[in-house]
């Protein structure tokens, strides 16, 4: 192990210009900075040795093993800010885990595309969707990309980012940045619309509803209504016959009908884009920015990565697309507003 650099911790510039060289004279104690450097080295070396000892007292191999690469999967956007935001998020991930191989692949619209990223990898990888629920991209597009990646890659697929308390913390802090505040006079007239991408998948809808519930708890019980920033196209009579989730304008009107006119729009998006911008433009009060490179997002990406490592890896060829089903964010608008 390389010894840590400690000279920057105890610079000599604080000594007077008449200070003597740091070489100790016989019979005199070591100067303070030399003692501190010695203790730092001892601590670092001891920590290095202890890192190779298991809880049962046996030693692990001293040869370092490479960690599986982390492949973050973003949706992709025509908004140039989206790629910059995802890049900033992954830089935070790298800062939190120095030495980890962090790659990026996109579902569509931006390069590199996920199949191209996977083609450049060998060995093991963990694919972490920067997506917020168990929708079509998680169930279909990512497994399909893994299925065509070839036998050179053994990959685990992590859970999508949502729902999770760290996501809720990012949503809350983005609202605060936008001007969120409550007092006794305004609390009963305040509400939140959680603007999310529309999905035909019932699991994705359930994930968004769960996030809305968690955000409501974080806001002290203020009602949070999930809404579609876009209405997914329903292609079959069965899908068209199912109750659909409210759009952002419908959710705003529903909250207003219950006396909640001071309504904020929380942006349930990883990065900026058309849907996020259109949703924000409809806010009657404040609109929060997408979660983006919030520190909680970087911690969540690594949490999903570590979580996936506890599962048995599957080769890329074992991944199969899951069937797509129709659904809505909420069974009916009335039930979504039941607690408002």
C-alpha positions as CSV (number, residue, x, y, z in Angstrom):
1,X,0.0,0.0,0.0
2,X,1.3,3.4,-0.9
3,X,1.9,5.6,2.2
4,X,-0.5,8.5,2.4
5,X,0.8,12.0,1.7
6,X,0.5,14.0,4.9
7,X,2.7,17.0,4.3
8,X,-0.3,19.1,3.2
9,X,-1.8,18.5,6.6
10,X,1.1,20.0,8.5
11,X,2.8,22.6,6.2
12,X,5.9,24.3,7.5
13,X,4.6,27.7,6.4
14,X,3.2,28.3,9.9
15,X,6.6,28.2,11.4
16,X,8.5,31.4,11.9
17,X,11.3,32.4,9.6
18,X,13.7,31.6,12.4
19,X,12.5,28.0,12.9
20,X,15.2,25.4,13.0
21,X,15.3,22.4,10.6
22,X,13.0,19.6,11.6
23,X,15.9,17.1,12.1
24,X,15.7,16.3,15.9
25,X,18.8,16.9,18.0
26,X,20.0,14.0,20.2
27,X,18.2,13.8,23.5
28,X,15.4,16.1,22.4
29,X,11.8,14.9,21.6
30,X,10.6,14.8,18.0
31,X,8.8,17.9,16.7
32,X,5.0,17.7,16.7
33,X,4.6,17.6,13.0
34,X,6.9,14.6,12.7
35,X,5.1,12.8,15.5
36,X,1.7,13.4,13.7
37,X,3.1,12.1,10.4
38,X,4.4,9.0,12.1
39,X,1.0,8.4,13.8
40,X,-0.8,8.9,10.4
41,X,1.5,6.3,8.8
42,X,0.9,3.8,11.6
43,X,-2.8,4.3,11.4
44,X,-2.9,3.9,7.6
45,X,-0.8,0.8,7.7
46,X,-2.8,-0.8,10.5
47,X,-6.0,0.0,8.6
48,X,-4.6,-1.6,5.5
49,X,-3.7,-4.8,7.4
50,X,-7.0,-5.0,9.2
51,X,-8.9,-4.7,5.8
52,X,-7.5,-8.2,5.0
53,X,-8.9,-9.8,8.2
54,X,-12.3,-11.4,8.2
55,X,-14.6,-11.2,11.2
56,X,-13.7,-14.8,12.1
57,X,-10.0,-13.8,12.3
58,X,-8.8,-15.4,9.1
59,X,-6.9,-13.4,6.5
60,X,-8.1,-12.7,2.9
61,X,-5.9,-12.6,-0.1
62,X,-3.5,-9.6,-0.2
63,X,-4.0,-9.4,-4.0
64,X,-6.6,-6.8,-4.9
65,X,-9.5,-8.0,-7.0
66,X,-11.2,-5.8,-9.5
67,X,-14.8,-4.8,-8.7
68,X,-17.5,-5.3,-11.4
69,X,-18.0,-2.2,-13.5
70,X,-21.0,-0.1,-12.8
71,X,-23.0,0.6,-16.0
72,X,-25.4,3.4,-15.4
73,X,-28.3,3.4,-17.8
74,X,-30.0,6.7,-18.7
75,X,-33.0,7.2,-20.9
76,X,-31.5,9.8,-23.2
77,X,-32.9,13.2,-24.2
78,X,-32.8,15.8,-26.9
79,X,-32.2,18.4,-24.2
80,X,-28.5,19.0,-24.0
81,X,-28.8,19.6,-20.3
82,X,-29.7,16.0,-19.7
83,X,-26.4,14.5,-20.8
84,X,-24.5,17.2,-18.7
85,X,-26.6,16.4,-15.7
86,X,-26.1,12.6,-15.9
87,X,-22.4,13.2,-16.4
88,X,-22.3,15.3,-13.2
89,X,-24.2,12.6,-11.3
90,X,-21.7,10.0,-12.4
91,X,-18.8,12.2,-11.4
92,X,-20.3,12.3,-7.9
93,X,-20.5,8.5,-7.9
94,X,-16.8,8.3,-8.9
95,X,-15.9,10.7,-6.1
96,X,-17.7,8.5,-3.6
97,X,-16.0,5.3,-4.9
98,X,-12.6,6.1,-6.3
99,X,-11.2,3.4,-8.6
100,X,-14.6,2.0,-9.5
101,X,-15.1,1.7,-13.3
102,X,-18.2,3.7,-13.9
103,X,-19.7,3.7,-17.5
104,X,-22.7,5.2,-19.1
105,X,-25.2,3.8,-21.6
106,X,-28.4,5.2,-23.0
107,X,-31.7,3.6,-24.0
108,X,-32.1,6.0,-26.9
109,X,-31.3,9.5,-28.3
110,X,-27.8,10.0,-26.8
111,X,-24.5,8.2,-27.2
112,X,-23.1,5.9,-26.1
113,X,-26.1,3.6,-26.5
114,X,-26.3,0.8,-23.9
115,X,-25.4,-2.0,-26.4
116,X,-22.2,-0.1,-27.4
117,X,-21.2,0.3,-23.7
118,X,-21.8,-3.4,-23.0
119,X,-19.8,-4.3,-26.1
120,X,-16.8,-2.6,-24.6
121,X,-16.8,-4.6,-21.4
122,X,-15.5,-8.0,-20.4
123,X,-15.9,-9.9,-17.2
124,X,-18.5,-8.7,-14.7
125,X,-20.7,-5.7,-14.6
126,X,-23.7,-4.3,-12.6
127,X,-26.2,-2.5,-14.7
128,X,-27.9,0.3,-12.7
129,X,-30.9,1.9,-14.3
130,X,-31.1,5.6,-13.7
131,X,-34.8,5.1,-14.0
132,X,-37.4,5.6,-11.3
133,X,-39.7,2.6,-11.6
134,X,-40.2,-0.9,-12.9
135,X,-41.4,0.2,-16.4
136,X,-40.9,-0.9,-20.0
137,X,-37.3,0.1,-20.2
138,X,-36.3,-1.8,-17.1
139,X,-38.3,-4.9,-18.0
140,X,-37.8,-5.0,-21.7
141,X,-35.1,-2.7,-23.2
142,X,-32.3,-3.4,-20.7
143,X,-32.7,-7.2,-20.7
144,X,-32.8,-7.2,-24.5
145,X,-29.6,-5.3,-24.6
146,X,-28.0,-7.7,-22.2
147,X,-29.3,-10.7,-24.2
148,X,-27.4,-9.5,-27.3
149,X,-24.2,-8.5,-25.4
150,X,-22.5,-11.8,-25.9
151,X,-21.0,-14.5,-23.7
152,X,-18.0,-12.3,-22.7
153,X,-20.1,-10.5,-20.1
154,X,-21.6,-11.7,-16.8
155,X,-24.0,-9.0,-15.6
156,X,-26.4,-8.3,-12.8
157,X,-29.2,-5.8,-13.2
158,X,-29.9,-3.6,-10.2
159,X,-33.3,-2.4,-9.2
160,X,-34.4,1.0,-10.6
161,X,-33.7,4.0,-8.3
162,X,-37.3,4.3,-7.1
163,X,-39.0,4.1,-4.8
164,X,-36.5,4.8,-2.0
165,X,-36.1,7.3,0.9
166,X,-33.0,8.8,-0.8
167,X,-35.1,9.7,-3.8
168,X,-37.6,11.4,-1.5
169,X,-34.8,13.4,0.2
170,X,-33.7,14.6,-3.2
171,X,-37.2,15.6,-4.1
172,X,-37.7,17.4,-0.8
173,X,-34.5,19.4,-1.1
174,X,-35.3,20.4,-4.7
175,X,-38.6,21.7,-3.4
176,X,-36.8,23.7,-0.7
177,X,-34.4,25.1,-3.2
178,X,-37.4,26.3,-5.3
179,X,-38.9,28.1,-2.3
180,X,-41.0,25.5,-0.4
181,X,-42.1,26.7,3.0
182,X,-45.2,26.1,5.2
183,X,-46.8,27.9,8.1
184,X,-50.0,27.6,10.0
185,X,-51.7,30.0,7.6
186,X,-50.8,28.2,4.4
187,X,-50.6,24.5,5.3
188,X,-54.3,23.7,4.6
189,X,-54.2,25.2,1.2
190,X,-50.9,23.7,0.0
191,X,-50.4,20.6,-2.1
192,X,-47.9,19.0,-4.4
193,X,-48.2,17.4,-7.9
194,X,-45.5,14.8,-8.5
195,X,-44.9,15.1,-12.2
196,X,-43.7,11.8,-13.6
197,X,-43.3,10.2,-17.0
198,X,-46.4,8.3,-18.0
199,X,-46.2,4.5,-18.0
200,X,-48.4,1.6,-19.1
201,X,-46.8,-0.7,-16.6
202,X,-48.7,-1.3,-13.3
203,X,-45.5,-1.9,-11.4
204,X,-44.1,1.5,-12.5
205,X,-47.4,3.1,-11.5
206,X,-47.2,1.5,-8.1
207,X,-43.6,2.7,-7.6
208,X,-44.7,6.3,-8.4
209,X,-47.6,6.1,-6.0
210,X,-45.3,4.8,-3.3
211,X,-42.9,7.7,-3.9
212,X,-45.8,10.2,-3.7
213,X,-46.8,8.7,-0.3
214,X,-43.2,8.9,1.0
215,X,-42.9,12.5,-0.1
216,X,-46.2,13.4,1.6
217,X,-44.9,12.0,4.8
218,X,-41.6,13.9,4.4
219,X,-43.6,17.1,3.9
220,X,-45.6,16.6,7.1
221,X,-48.7,15.2,5.6
222,X,-49.2,17.7,2.7
223,X,-51.1,15.8,0.0
224,X,-48.9,14.7,-3.0
225,X,-50.7,13.6,-6.1
226,X,-48.8,11.7,-8.8
227,X,-49.5,12.8,-12.3
228,X,-48.4,12.0,-15.9
229,X,-46.3,14.5,-17.7
230,X,-47.3,12.7,-20.8
231,X,-50.2,10.4,-21.5
232,X,-49.0,6.9,-22.7
233,X,-50.6,5.8,-25.9
234,X,-53.0,2.9,-25.2
235,X,-53.0,0.6,-28.2
236,X,-55.6,-2.1,-27.3
237,X,-59.2,-1.9,-26.3
238,X,-58.3,-3.5,-22.9
239,X,-55.8,-0.7,-22.3
240,X,-58.1,2.0,-23.4
241,X,-60.8,0.7,-21.1
242,X,-58.6,1.0,-18.0
243,X,-58.8,4.1,-15.8
244,X,-55.9,6.4,-16.6
245,X,-53.8,8.6,-14.2
246,X,-54.4,12.3,-14.1
247,X,-52.3,14.5,-16.3
248,X,-50.5,17.4,-14.5
249,X,-53.3,19.9,-15.4
250,X,-55.9,17.4,-14.2
251,X,-54.1,16.9,-10.9
252,X,-53.8,20.6,-10.4
253,X,-57.6,21.1,-10.9
254,X,-58.3,18.2,-8.6
255,X,-56.3,19.7,-5.8
256,X,-57.8,23.1,-6.4
257,X,-61.3,21.6,-6.1
258,X,-60.4,20.5,-2.6
259,X,-59.3,24.0,-1.7
260,X,-55.5,23.5,-2.4
261,X,-54.5,26.4,-4.6
262,X,-51.0,26.8,-3.4
263,X,-49.6,23.9,-5.3
264,X,-46.0,23.0,-6.1
265,X,-44.8,20.8,-8.9
266,X,-42.1,18.3,-7.9
267,X,-40.1,17.0,-10.9
268,X,-39.8,13.3,-10.7
269,X,-37.2,13.1,-13.3
270,X,-33.5,12.2,-13.2
271,X,-32.5,14.9,-15.7
272,X,-34.0,17.9,-17.5
273,X,-36.0,17.4,-20.6
274,X,-39.2,18.3,-22.4
275,X,-41.6,16.6,-19.9
276,X,-39.9,18.2,-16.9
277,X,-40.0,21.6,-18.6
278,X,-43.6,21.4,-19.6
279,X,-44.7,20.2,-16.2
280,X,-42.8,23.0,-14.5
281,X,-44.4,25.6,-16.7
282,X,-47.9,24.6,-15.4
283,X,-47.0,25.1,-11.7
284,X,-49.3,27.7,-10.1
285,X,-46.8,28.3,-7.3
286,X,-43.3,26.9,-7.4
287,X,-41.7,24.2,-9.6
288,X,-38.7,22.1,-8.4
289,X,-35.8,21.2,-10.6
290,X,-35.2,17.5,-11.6
291,X,-33.3,15.5,-9.0
292,X,-30.2,15.5,-11.2
293,X,-26.8,15.3,-9.6
294,X,-28.1,15.7,-6.0
295,X,-25.8,14.0,-3.5
296,X,-28.6,11.7,-2.4
297,X,-28.9,10.4,-6.0
298,X,-25.2,9.5,-6.1
299,X,-25.5,7.6,-2.9
300,X,-28.6,5.8,-4.2
301,X,-26.8,4.7,-7.4
302,X,-24.0,3.1,-5.3
303,X,-26.6,1.6,-2.9
304,X,-28.3,-0.1,-5.9
305,X,-24.9,-1.3,-7.2
306,X,-24.0,-2.9,-3.8
307,X,-27.4,-4.3,-3.4
308,X,-27.1,-6.1,-6.8
309,X,-23.8,-7.6,-5.9
310,X,-25.5,-9.6,-3.1
311,X,-27.4,-11.5,-5.8
312,X,-26.2,-14.3,-8.0
313,X,-24.9,-13.0,-11.3
314,X,-26.5,-14.1,-14.5
315,X,-24.8,-14.2,-17.9
316,X,-26.1,-11.6,-20.4
317,X,-27.6,-14.3,-22.5
318,X,-29.9,-15.3,-19.7
319,X,-31.8,-12.0,-19.7
320,X,-35.2,-12.1,-21.2
321,X,-37.7,-9.3,-21.8
322,X,-40.6,-9.2,-19.5
323,X,-44.1,-8.8,-20.9
324,X,-45.5,-5.3,-21.1
325,X,-48.8,-4.6,-19.4
326,X,-51.2,-1.7,-19.4
327,X,-51.9,0.4,-16.3
328,X,-52.2,3.9,-14.8
329,X,-50.4,5.8,-12.0
330,X,-53.6,5.6,-10.0
331,X,-56.7,3.3,-10.3
332,X,-58.9,6.4,-10.3
333,X,-58.5,10.1,-9.7
334,X,-60.8,9.8,-6.7
335,X,-58.8,7.2,-5.0
336,X,-55.6,9.1,-5.6
337,X,-57.2,12.1,-3.9
338,X,-58.7,10.1,-1.0
339,X,-56.1,11.4,1.5
340,X,-55.8,14.9,0.1
